[in-house]
Amino acid sequence: MPARPQSLRLVLVTDRSASARPLPVVVEAAVRGGVTAVMLREKDMATRDLYDLAVELRRITQRAGALLIVNDRVDVALAAGADGVHLGWQSLPFEKVRALMGESRLVGASTHSPDEARRAAQQGADYVTFGPVFPTPSKAGLVEVQGVEGVAAARRGLSVPLVGLGGIDPENAAQVLRAGADGVAAIRALVAPEDPEQAARAFARAWRPSP
């Protein structure tokens, strides 16, 4: 099932350590503010706890008409009725995941170079995240910062939606979109603020036409 760019316009990637409040509270506020997809990414949670959280987030996102995507854990994604799963370089092989998820759910992939983005699309990914676009603590020293030039290079010839990720906030999101991204994803810019609803609304200016 092709991912619709509109459904990946503003993606909240969870990190419960970045907020003083429970994730469901943060997510509910953020989707009210305009978040269109939530990626559940809590790698240190026990399976049952992750499943319980996924079920709760599924209820919240479903009511809001937003997507729920589970990072890496195909079992949790299926059990919780999520809209898709997101794969990294240590995940199960793509073809195995597609066989498990079927064609009705999304399978996305993390990519960190234009070549990786194109390879993921060729393998059948419904969308890719691309980055880090800007410096970010979570990727410091691990992968090379791609910049908006990298976004533009990755977009050329890419047949699936591209979501920019890494150091993106309301002030620089428009640059990422102008470079060719179909959407942007954020962790701290959406999870850490005291008012996630207003934080999400602040991203809206990125989609306004330049004066």
C-alpha positions in Angstrom: 0.0 0.0 0.0 1.7 3.3 -1.0 2.1 5.7 1.8 0.2 8.9 1.3 2.5 11.9 1.7 -0.2 13.8 3.6 -0.4 11.0 6.2 3.3 11.4 6.9 3.3 15.2 7.0 4.3 15.6 10.7 5.6 12.5 12.5 6.1 12.3 16.2 8.8 9.8 17.2 8.4 8.8 20.8 11.0 9.0 23.5 9.5 8.8 27.0 12.8 9.9 28.6 12.5 13.3 26.9 9.2 14.2 28.6 8.2 14.5 32.3 4.6 13.4 31.4 3.3 10.0 30.3 3.6 9.3 26.6 -0.2 8.9 26.0 -0.8 12.4 27.4 2.0 13.8 25.2 0.7 12.0 22.1 -2.9 12.9 22.6 -2.0 16.6 22.8 0.3 16.4 19.8 -2.2 14.8 17.5 -4.7 17.5 18.5 -2.1 20.0 17.4 -1.6 18.4 14.0 0.7 15.4 14.2 -0.4 13.1 11.5 1.6 10.0 12.4 3.2 8.6 15.6 6.2 6.3 15.5 6.4 4.2 18.7 10.2 3.8 19.4 10.9 2.6 22.9 13.7 0.1 22.4 14.3 -0.6 26.1 10.7 -1.5 27.0 9.7 -5.1 27.9 7.5 -6.7 25.2 4.3 -6.7 27.3 4.8 -3.1 28.4 5.5 -2.0 24.8 2.3 -3.8 23.6 0.2 -2.2 26.3 1.5 1.2 25.3 1.0 0.5 21.6 -2.6 -0.4 22.2 -3.2 2.8 24.1 -1.5 4.9 21.4 -3.5 3.0 18.8 -6.8 4.2 20.4 -5.5 7.8 20.6 -4.3 7.9 17.0 -7.3 6.1 15.6 -9.7 8.7 17.2 -7.6 11.5 15.7 -7.3 9.9 12.2 -3.5 9.6 12.6 -1.2 6.7 11.8 0.5 4.5 14.4 3.8 3.0 13.3 5.9 0.7 15.5 9.6 0.8 15.2 11.2 -2.5 14.5 8.8 -4.8 16.4 6.7 -6.5 13.8 5.0 -8.7 16.5 3.9 -5.7 18.5 2.7 -3.8 15.4 0.5 -6.7 14.4 -0.8 -7.5 17.8 -1.7 -3.9 18.5 -3.3 -3.3 15.1 -0.8 -0.6 14.1 -0.8 0.9 10.6 2.8 -0.2 9.9 6.3 -1.0 11.1 9.5 0.9 10.6 12.8 -0.9 9.9 16.4 -0.1 10.7 19.6 -1.8 9.7 19.4 -4.4 12.5 15.7 -5.3 11.8 14.4 -8.5 10.2 15.0 -8.8 6.4 12.6 -6.6 4.4 11.0 -9.4 2.5 10.2 -11.4 5.7 8.6 -8.3 7.2 6.5 -7.7 4.1 5.3 -11.2 4.2 4.2 -10.9 7.8 2.7 -7.4 7.5 1.0 -8.0 4.1 0.2 -5.3 1.6 -2.4 -3.4 3.6 0.1 -2.1 6.2 3.0 0.2 5.8 6.6 -0.9 5.9 9.1 2.0 6.2 12.8 2.2 6.4 15.4 4.4 8.0 18.0 5.7 5.5 21.1 7.9 6.0 22.2 8.6 2.4 20.6 9.1 -1.0 21.8 5.6 -2.1 20.2 4.0 1.0 16.9 5.8 0.3 16.8 4.5 -3.3 17.7 1.0 -2.3 15.0 0.9 0.3 12.4 2.1 -2.3 13.6 -0.6 -4.7 13.2 -3.2 -2.0 9.6 -2.2 -1.7 9.5 0.3 1.2 6.3 2.4 1.3 8.2 5.4 2.6 11.7 6.3 4.0 12.9 8.5 6.8 16.1 10.3 5.8 18.7 11.9 8.0 20.0 13.2 10.2 19.2 16.4 8.2 20.7 18.6 11.0 23.0 17.8 13.9 21.2 15.9 16.7 22.4 14.4 20.0 20.8 11.0 19.2 23.0 10.5 16.1 26.1 12.4 17.1 29.2 10.5 15.9 27.1 7.7 14.5 26.1 8.8 11.0 27.0 11.8 8.9 24.7 14.8 8.9 23.1 15.0 5.4 21.9 18.6 5.3 19.1 19.9 3.1 21.4 19.2 0.1 21.2 15.5 1.1 17.4 15.7 1.2 17.4 17.2 -2.3 19.8 14.5 -3.6 17.7 11.7 -2.0 14.5 13.1 -3.4 15.7 13.0 -7.0 14.4 9.8 -8.6 12.8 8.5 -5.4 9.5 6.9 -6.0 8.2 6.9 -2.4 7.5 9.6 0.2 10.6 10.9 2.1 10.3 12.1 5.7 13.2 14.3 6.9 14.5 13.4 10.4 17.2 14.7 12.7 17.4 18.0 14.4 14.2 19.3 12.8 12.1 21.9 14.6 9.5 24.6 13.6 12.2 27.0 12.7 14.0 24.8 10.1 11.2 22.5 8.9 10.3 24.6 5.9 13.9 24.3 4.6 13.5 20.5 4.6 10.2 20.6 2.8 11.6 23.0 0.2 14.4 20.6 -0.4 11.9 18.0 -1.4 10.8 16.1 1.7 7.1 15.1 1.8 7.1 15.4 5.6 9.2 15.9 8.7 9.7 13.9 11.9 10.8 15.0 15.3 11.5 13.6 18.7 12.4 16.4 21.2 10.7 19.2 19.4 7.4 17.5 19.9 7.9 15.4 23.0 9.9 17.6 25.3 7.8 20.9 25.3 5.4 21.6 28.1 2.6 22.0 25.6 3.0 19.4 22.8 -0.2 20.6 21.1 1.2 24.1 20.6 4.6 22.6 19.6 2.8 20.6 16.9 0.9 23.7 15.8 4.2 25.6 15.5 5.2 23.3 12.7 2.2 24.4 10.7 4.1 27.5 9.4 6.4 25.2 7.5 3.6 24.4 5.1 2.6 28.0 4.5 3.6 29.6 1.2 6.6 31.9 1.4 5.5 35.6 1.2 
